[in-house]
Amino acid sequence: MKAKTICVALGLSWALCSAAFAQGGRAAPEELRRQVERRFEVVVVRDGLVLRADGPGRGARGARTVEVSGGTIIVDGAPATGAELRDTLGADADLVLQLSYLDVATQRALFTEAGRGVAPGPERPAAQPDLEPPDRREGARNRQASERIRIGGSVRVESDELIRGDVVAVGGSARVFGEVRGDVAAIGGVVELGPTAIVRGDVTVVGGTLRRDPGARIEGETHEIGIGAIDMSDWRFSMPSLAALWWGWTLSAVYSLVASIVRVSVLCLLAALVMLVARDYVERVSARAAAEPFKAGAIGFLAQVLFIPILVVVILLLVVTIIGIPLLVLVPFAILGLGIFGLIGFTAVGYHLGRLLTARLGWTDAGPFAATIAGILLVVSPVLVARLIGIGGGVLYPMTVGLGLVGVIVEYVAWTVGFGAVALARFGRPAAN
C-alpha cells in the first residue's frame, strides 16, 4: 500500500513538472516573437521570414532587410556571418540569431495565427506585402566601391560589385549589372540595366536612352531627358537660284574688302608711329634691306623656321631650372619684342619702296610719312585689288584668286626681308657704300 502511494505521488509530480516545462517552452518563443515584432516588421514568405528594419523606431544601422531562412541569414541580399550581423544590426543581432536556430516551419508558424494557436477568423484575402524578399540571383557582392564617376567615357558595374554611392557617366554610357545604392546618371549616353541590376536611387538619362532588363529593379524614380526625333520626311533638296548665289558671293566679297581696308589702315597707323619714334633706325634698316635684300630675306626666313623650336627649348629650360621659373613671365614680352622688330622691318621696306615710288612719280616734296604709307599701299595693293574685283564674282573669280595669291606672296616677302634687315642692322657689319 505504501509503495502504491509513493508511485502515485511520483506520477503526479512528473505530470506537473511536464506541464510546467511545456508552458515554459511555449513562453520563450512567444517572448521572442514579441521582441522581434517590436524591432522589425515581419513578413512571412515561403522560405522563412523577411524582417524590414526601416520603420520608425525599428531596426538598426546600415540594413534595410534581413531574410531568415532556417539557419541562413541574408542582409540586403548578401549572406552574413554572426560577426557581420552584429556589426550591422548591433543589439538586434541576437534576436535574428535566435530566429535562425529554428527550422523554417517553426519560423513561419511563430508569426502566423495558426502557429500561435489563435482560432482563425473569417477567411479574407491575404494582404500583399509591400516588401519582396531580396533577389538572390545577384549573389554576394564581393567587390565594393564608394562611387564611380567617368567624364568622357563609359562606366560599367559588374554583377558582383556593390557601389555605395552614385554612378555617373558624362559623355559615355552607364552599364549596371550589380547593385548601386545611390543614383545612376548618364549624360550623352545610354543607361543599361542588366537582369541582376539593383538601383536604390534614381536613374537619369540626358540625351540618351534607358535600356532596362525586365529583371532589373529601380527603387527610385526614372528620368529621361532627350532630344526629339529628327523628322526629315518633308525635307527636300532645292538648288539655290543664281541670284541667291550671286548675292551671297557679293556680300562675302564686300566683307573681305572692308576687313582688308581696316587691316591696312591699322598697319599704316602703326608704321607712322614707328617712323615718329625711330626714324633714324628705320632709315638704317631700309638701307640695309636695299643693299642686301637676298641676305636679309634668307635671315628672315631662317628666323621664322627656328622661332618655334627655339621658343619651346627656352621654355623647357626655364621650367627645368628652378631659378628660371620666374623668368617665364618674360616670354610674352620677348614675343612682343620680336613682333615689334618685324613691324620695324616692314616699315623700313615700305619706306624704301615709297621713296622709289614718289621719285618715280615726281613727288619730290613727299615727306617720310607719306613715302612710308605709299610704300605700304604698294605692297598690299594686289590684295586690295583682288578684294575689289571679287565683288563682281562670276567670271572674275580666277583673276581674284590669282591677284590674291600674288598679294600674299609680296606681303610675306616684305615682312621676311624687313625682319632680316633688322637683324643685319643690329648684329651684322655695316653695309659697304
C-alpha positions as CSV (number, residue, x, y, z in Angstrom):
1,M,0.0,0.0,0.0
2,K,2.8,2.4,0.9
3,A,4.6,1.5,-2.3
4,K,1.5,2.2,-4.3
5,T,1.1,5.6,-2.7
6,I,4.7,6.5,-3.4
7,C,4.2,5.6,-7.1
8,V,1.1,7.7,-7.4
9,A,2.8,10.7,-5.8
10,L,5.8,10.3,-8.2
11,G,3.4,10.1,-11.2
12,L,1.6,13.3,-10.2
13,S,4.9,15.1,-9.6
14,W,6.1,14.1,-13.1
15,A,2.9,15.3,-14.7
16,L,3.0,18.6,-13.0
17,C,6.7,19.2,-14.0
18,S,5.9,18.2,-17.6
19,A,3.1,20.7,-17.8
20,A,5.1,23.4,-16.2
21,F,8.0,22.7,-18.6
22,A,5.7,22.7,-21.6
23,Q,4.2,26.1,-20.5
24,G,7.7,27.5,-20.1
25,G,8.8,26.2,-23.5
26,R,5.9,28.0,-25.2
27,A,6.6,31.2,-23.3
28,A,10.1,31.6,-24.7
29,P,9.0,31.6,-28.4
30,E,6.2,33.9,-27.6
31,E,8.5,36.4,-25.9
32,L,10.9,36.1,-28.9
33,R,8.0,36.8,-31.3
34,R,7.0,39.9,-29.3
35,Q,10.6,41.3,-29.2
36,V,11.1,40.7,-32.9
37,E,7.8,42.4,-33.8
38,R,8.7,45.4,-31.7
39,R,12.0,45.8,-33.5
40,F,11.1,44.7,-37.1
41,E,8.2,44.5,-39.5
42,V,7.9,40.7,-40.2
43,V,6.8,39.3,-43.5
44,V,6.2,35.6,-43.8
45,V,7.5,34.2,-47.1
46,R,7.8,30.7,-48.5
47,D,11.4,30.2,-47.4
48,G,11.1,31.7,-44.0
49,L,10.9,35.3,-42.8
50,V,11.8,38.7,-44.0
51,L,12.4,41.4,-41.4
52,R,12.2,45.0,-42.5
53,A,14.2,47.4,-40.3
54,D,13.5,50.8,-41.9
55,G,10.3,51.6,-40.0
56,P,10.2,54.4,-37.4
57,G,11.8,53.3,-34.2
58,R,12.7,50.0,-35.7
59,G,15.9,48.2,-36.7
60,A,19.4,49.4,-36.5
61,R,22.0,51.0,-38.5
62,G,23.1,50.0,-42.0
63,A,20.4,47.4,-43.0
64,R,17.1,47.6,-44.8
65,T,16.0,43.9,-45.0
66,V,17.1,40.8,-43.2
67,E,16.0,37.4,-44.6
68,V,16.0,34.4,-42.2
69,S,15.5,31.0,-43.8
70,G,16.3,28.2,-41.4
71,G,19.9,28.8,-40.3
72,T,20.7,31.1,-43.2
73,I,20.8,34.9,-42.7
74,I,20.9,37.3,-45.7
75,V,21.3,41.0,-45.1
76,D,20.3,43.3,-48.0
77,G,20.8,40.4,-50.5
78,A,24.2,39.3,-49.2
79,P,24.8,36.3,-46.8
80,A,26.1,37.5,-43.4
81,T,28.1,35.8,-40.6
82,G,27.4,36.3,-37.0
83,A,30.1,39.0,-36.7
84,E,28.9,40.8,-39.7
85,L,25.3,40.7,-38.4
86,R,26.4,42.2,-35.1
87,D,28.3,45.0,-36.9
88,T,25.2,45.7,-39.0
89,L,22.3,45.3,-36.5
90,G,24.0,45.8,-33.2
91,A,21.9,44.6,-30.3
92,D,19.2,43.4,-32.6
93,A,21.5,40.7,-34.0
94,D,20.7,38.4,-31.0
95,L,17.0,38.3,-31.9
96,V,17.9,37.4,-35.5
97,L,20.3,34.7,-34.4
98,Q,17.7,33.2,-32.1
99,L,15.3,33.0,-35.0
100,S,17.9,31.3,-37.2
101,Y,18.1,28.5,-34.6
102,L,14.6,27.5,-35.5
103,D,13.7,25.5,-38.6
104,V,11.7,27.1,-41.4
105,A,8.3,25.6,-40.4
106,T,8.7,26.8,-36.8
107,Q,9.8,30.3,-38.0
108,R,6.7,30.5,-40.2
109,A,4.4,29.1,-37.6
110,L,5.7,31.6,-34.9
111,F,4.4,34.6,-36.9
112,T,1.1,33.1,-38.2
113,E,-2.2,32.9,-36.4
114,A,-2.4,29.1,-36.8
115,G,1.1,28.7,-35.3
116,R,0.2,30.8,-32.2
117,G,-2.9,28.7,-31.5
118,V,-5.4,31.5,-32.3
119,A,-8.6,30.5,-33.8
120,P,-8.7,31.6,-37.4
121,G,-11.3,34.3,-38.2
122,P,-13.4,34.5,-41.3
123,E,-11.5,33.9,-44.5
124,R,-10.2,37.1,-46.0
125,P,-7.9,37.8,-49.0
126,A,-4.3,37.8,-48.0
127,A,-2.7,41.2,-48.0
128,Q,0.1,41.6,-50.4
129,P,3.2,42.7,-48.5
130,D,4.9,45.8,-49.9
131,L,8.2,44.2,-49.5
132,E,9.6,41.5,-51.7
133,P,12.3,39.1,-50.4
134,P,15.8,40.1,-51.6
135,D,16.5,38.7,-55.1
136,R,19.1,36.0,-54.7
137,R,20.1,36.0,-58.4
138,E,22.8,38.5,-57.9
139,G,24.5,36.6,-55.2
140,A,27.1,38.1,-52.9
141,R,28.7,41.4,-53.8
142,N,32.3,40.6,-53.5
143,R,33.7,44.0,-54.7
144,Q,32.6,47.3,-53.3
145,A,33.3,50.9,-54.1
146,S,32.1,54.3,-52.8
147,E,31.2,55.8,-56.1
148,R,32.1,55.6,-59.8
149,I,32.3,58.8,-62.0
150,R,33.7,59.0,-65.5
151,I,34.0,62.1,-67.7
152,G,34.5,61.4,-71.4
153,G,34.0,57.6,-71.1
154,S,31.6,54.8,-70.1
155,V,31.1,53.2,-66.7
156,R,30.4,49.5,-66.0
157,V,29.3,47.9,-62.8
158,E,29.6,44.1,-62.8
159,S,27.2,41.7,-61.2
160,D,29.5,41.1,-58.3
161,E,30.0,44.8,-57.5
162,L,28.3,47.0,-54.9
163,I,28.6,50.8,-55.3
164,R,27.6,52.6,-52.1
165,G,27.4,56.0,-53.8
166,D,26.5,57.2,-57.3
167,V,27.4,56.1,-60.8
168,V,27.8,58.9,-63.3
169,A,29.0,58.9,-66.9
170,V,29.4,62.2,-68.8
171,G,29.9,61.7,-72.5
172,G,29.5,58.0,-72.2
173,S,27.2,55.2,-71.1
174,A,26.5,53.7,-67.7
175,R,26.0,49.9,-67.7
176,V,24.9,48.4,-64.4
177,F,24.7,44.7,-63.7
178,G,25.3,44.9,-59.9
179,E,23.9,47.0,-57.1
180,V,24.1,50.8,-56.8
181,R,22.8,52.3,-53.6
182,G,22.9,55.8,-54.9
183,D,21.8,57.3,-58.2
184,V,22.7,56.3,-61.8
185,A,23.1,59.1,-64.4
186,A,24.4,59.3,-68.0
187,I,24.8,62.5,-70.0
188,G,25.1,61.9,-73.7
189,G,25.0,58.2,-73.4
190,V,22.9,55.1,-72.6
191,V,21.9,53.7,-69.2
192,E,21.8,49.9,-69.4
193,L,20.4,47.9,-66.5
194,G,21.1,44.1,-66.6
195,P,18.9,41.4,-65.2
196,T,20.7,41.4,-61.8
197,A,20.9,45.2,-61.5
198,I,19.5,46.9,-58.4
199,V,19.4,50.7,-58.2
200,R,18.4,52.1,-54.8
201,G,18.2,55.7,-56.0
202,D,17.1,57.4,-59.2
203,V,18.0,56.8,-62.8
204,T,18.6,59.8,-65.0
205,V,19.4,59.8,-68.7
206,V,20.2,63.1,-70.6
207,G,20.5,62.9,-74.3
208,G,20.3,59.1,-74.4
209,T,18.0,56.2,-73.8
210,L,17.3,53.8,-71.0
211,R,17.7,50.1,-71.7
212,R,16.2,48.1,-68.8
213,D,16.0,44.4,-68.4
214,P,12.7,43.1,-67.0
215,G,14.6,41.7,-64.1
216,A,16.3,44.9,-63.2
217,R,15.0,46.8,-60.1
218,I,14.8,50.5,-59.6
219,E,13.6,51.7,-56.2
220,G,13.8,55.4,-57.1
221,E,12.4,57.5,-59.9
222,T,13.3,57.3,-63.6
223,H,14.1,60.5,-65.6
224,E,14.7,60.5,-69.4
225,I,15.7,63.8,-70.9
226,G,16.4,63.6,-74.6
227,I,16.1,65.4,-77.9
228,G,13.2,64.7,-80.1
229,A,13.4,62.6,-83.1
230,I,14.5,64.4,-86.3
231,D,11.8,64.1,-88.9
232,M,13.3,64.5,-92.4
233,S,10.4,63.1,-94.3
234,D,9.3,66.5,-95.5
235,W,12.8,67.7,-96.3
236,R,13.6,68.2,-100.0
237,F,16.9,69.4,-101.5
238,S,16.5,72.5,-103.6
239,M,19.1,74.1,-105.7
240,P,19.6,77.8,-104.8
241,S,18.9,80.3,-107.5
242,L,21.7,82.1,-109.4
243,A,20.5,85.4,-107.8
244,A,20.9,83.9,-104.3
245,L,24.4,82.6,-105.2
246,W,25.5,86.0,-106.6
247,W,24.1,87.9,-103.6
248,G,25.9,85.6,-101.2
249,W,29.1,85.9,-103.1
250,T,28.8,89.7,-103.2
251,L,28.2,90.1,-99.5
252,S,31.2,87.9,-98.7
253,A,33.4,89.9,-101.1
254,V,32.4,93.2,-99.6
255,Y,33.1,91.9,-96.1
256,S,36.5,90.8,-97.2
257,L,37.3,94.1,-98.8
258,V,36.2,96.1,-95.7
259,A,38.3,93.8,-93.5
260,S,41.4,94.3,-95.7
261,I,40.9,98.1,-95.7
262,V,40.7,98.1,-91.9
263,R,43.8,95.9,-91.6
264,V,45.8,98.1,-94.0
265,S,44.7,101.3,-92.1
266,V,45.9,99.9,-88.8
267,L,49.2,98.8,-90.4
268,C,49.7,102.3,-91.8
269,L,49.0,103.9,-88.5
270,L,51.5,101.6,-86.7
271,A,54.1,102.3,-89.4
272,A,53.6,106.1,-89.0
273,L,54.1,105.7,-85.2
274,V,57.3,103.7,-85.8
275,M,58.6,106.5,-88.1
276,L,57.8,109.1,-85.5
277,V,59.7,107.3,-82.7
278,A,62.6,105.7,-84.5
279,R,63.0,107.3,-87.9
280,D,66.8,107.2,-87.9
281,Y,66.9,103.5,-87.1
282,V,64.2,102.8,-89.8
283,E,66.4,104.6,-92.4
284,R,69.4,102.4,-91.4
285,V,67.3,99.2,-91.7
286,S,65.9,100.4,-95.0
287,A,69.4,101.0,-96.4
288,R,70.4,97.5,-95.2
289,A,67.4,95.9,-96.9
290,A,68.1,97.8,-100.2
291,A,71.8,96.8,-100.1
292,E,71.4,93.1,-99.2
293,P,67.8,92.1,-100.0
294,F,68.6,88.4,-100.6
295,K,70.7,88.0,-97.5
296,A,68.1,89.8,-95.4
297,G,65.4,87.6,-96.8
298,A,67.4,84.4,-96.1
299,I,68.0,85.5,-92.5
300,G,64.3,86.4,-92.0
301,F,63.2,83.1,-93.4
302,L,65.6,81.2,-91.1
303,A,64.4,83.1,-88.1
304,Q,60.8,82.2,-88.9
305,V,61.7,78.5,-89.2
306,L,63.7,78.4,-86.0
307,F,61.4,80.6,-83.9
308,I,59.0,77.9,-82.6
309,P,61.7,75.3,-81.8
310,I,63.9,77.8,-80.0
311,L,60.9,79.1,-78.1
312,V,60.0,75.6,-76.9
313,V,63.6,74.8,-75.9
314,V,63.9,78.1,-73.9
315,I,60.6,77.5,-72.1
316,L,61.6,73.9,-71.2
317,L,65.0,75.1,-69.9
318,L,63.3,77.7,-67.7
319,V,60.9,75.2,-66.4
320,V,63.5,72.6,-65.6
321,T,65.8,75.0,-63.7
322,I,64.3,76.3,-60.5
323,I,66.0,79.7,-60.9
324,G,64.5,80.1,-64.4
325,I,60.9,79.6,-63.5
326,P,60.3,83.3,-62.5
327,L,61.7,84.3,-65.9
328,L,58.8,82.6,-67.7
329,V,56.9,85.8,-67.2
330,L,59.3,87.4,-69.7
331,V,58.5,85.1,-72.5
332,P,55.3,87.0,-73.7
333,F,57.4,90.2,-73.6
334,A,60.1,88.5,-75.8
335,I,57.5,87.5,-78.3
336,L,56.1,91.0,-78.3
337,G,59.6,92.4,-78.9
338,L,60.0,90.1,-81.9
339,G,56.7,91.4,-83.3
340,I,58.0,95.0,-82.9
341,F,61.2,94.2,-84.7
342,G,59.1,92.7,-87.5
343,L,57.0,95.8,-87.7
344,I,60.1,98.0,-87.8
345,G,61.5,95.9,-90.7
346,F,58.2,96.0,-92.6
347,T,58.1,99.8,-92.1
348,A,61.6,100.1,-93.4
349,V,60.8,98.1,-96.5
350,G,57.7,100.2,-97.1
351,Y,59.7,103.4,-96.6
352,H,62.3,102.3,-99.2
353,L,59.6,101.3,-101.7
354,G,57.7,104.5,-101.0
355,R,60.8,106.7,-101.7
356,L,61.2,104.8,-105.0
357,L,57.6,105.3,-105.9
358,T,57.5,109.0,-105.1
359,A,60.7,109.6,-107.0
360,R,59.2,107.7,-110.0
361,L,56.0,109.8,-109.8
362,G,57.9,113.1,-109.3
363,W,56.6,113.7,-105.8
364,T,59.7,115.5,-104.7
365,D,58.0,117.2,-101.7
366,A,56.7,113.9,-100.2
367,G,57.9,113.5,-96.6
368,P,59.0,110.3,-94.9
369,F,55.5,109.6,-93.5
370,A,53.8,109.9,-96.9
371,A,56.6,107.8,-98.5
372,T,56.1,105.1,-95.9
373,I,52.3,105.0,-96.4
374,A,52.7,105.0,-100.1
375,G,55.2,102.1,-99.9
376,I,52.9,100.0,-97.7
377,L,49.9,100.6,-100.1
378,L,52.1,99.5,-102.9
379,V,52.9,96.2,-101.1
380,V,49.3,95.4,-100.2
381,S,47.8,96.8,-103.5
382,P,47.4,93.3,-105.1
383,V,45.3,92.1,-102.2
384,L,43.2,95.2,-102.3
385,V,42.6,95.0,-106.0
386,A,41.7,91.3,-105.7
387,R,39.2,92.1,-103.0
388,L,37.7,94.8,-105.2
389,I,37.4,92.6,-108.3
390,G,36.0,89.8,-106.2
391,I,32.8,91.8,-105.7
392,G,31.9,91.2,-109.4
393,G,32.2,87.4,-108.9
394,G,31.4,85.0,-111.8
395,V,34.0,85.0,-114.5
396,L,36.2,87.3,-112.4
397,Y,36.8,84.6,-109.8
398,P,40.1,83.3,-111.4
399,M,41.5,86.8,-111.5
400,T,40.6,87.4,-107.9
401,V,42.3,84.2,-106.8
402,G,45.4,85.0,-108.8
403,L,45.8,88.5,-107.6
404,G,45.1,87.5,-104.0
405,L,47.8,84.9,-104.2
406,V,50.3,87.4,-105.6
407,G,49.4,89.9,-102.9
408,V,50.0,87.3,-100.1
409,I,53.4,86.4,-101.5
410,V,54.5,90.0,-102.0
411,E,53.5,90.9,-98.4
412,Y,55.2,87.9,-97.0
413,V,58.4,88.7,-98.8
414,A,58.3,92.3,-97.4
415,W,57.9,91.1,-93.9
416,T,60.6,88.5,-94.2
417,V,63.2,90.8,-95.8
418,G,62.4,93.5,-93.3
419,F,62.9,91.2,-90.3
420,G,66.2,90.0,-91.7
421,A,67.3,93.6,-92.4
422,V,66.7,94.4,-88.7
423,A,68.9,91.5,-87.7
424,L,71.6,92.6,-90.1
425,A,71.4,96.2,-88.9
426,R,71.7,95.1,-85.3
427,F,74.2,92.3,-85.4
428,G,75.9,92.5,-88.9
429,R,78.7,94.6,-90.2
430,P,77.8,98.0,-91.8
431,A,76.9,97.7,-95.4
432,A,79.6,98.8,-97.9
433,N,78.9,102.1,-99.7
